[in-house]
């Protein structure tokens, strides 16, 4: 019998919303329960990167009993290359992005990462560089 990997459960998949007064496109939040006391949040969409300093503390407050890991995804389109990053916020609220591959995040979260990706993401297989 082959071992089948059990992927974390997606516990939240919001409808994309227009961020920053709609000037920069949509933003999309998805959350996975990765451990009993840990969640992983993926914030994606072209408009999401303009609101990270605002959105991260609000999302962290929604999971007060959990360790929360944050990731960002900018979908690929005809004007821009797709991008994935791990997000770290400092005490002063600034957010640092550390580039990662989409494949490394998909390995952590499973097929739901790509299955629930933004419909306008034009990256092949959802795995932006």
Buried (B, 14 or more C-beta within 10 A) or exposed (E): EEEEEEBBEBEBBEEBBEBBEEEBBBBBBBBBBBEEEBBBBBBBBBBBBBBBEEBBEEBBEEBEEBEBBBBBBBBBBEEEEBBBBBBEBEEEEEBEBEEBEBBEBBEBBBEBBBEBBBEEBEBEEBBBE
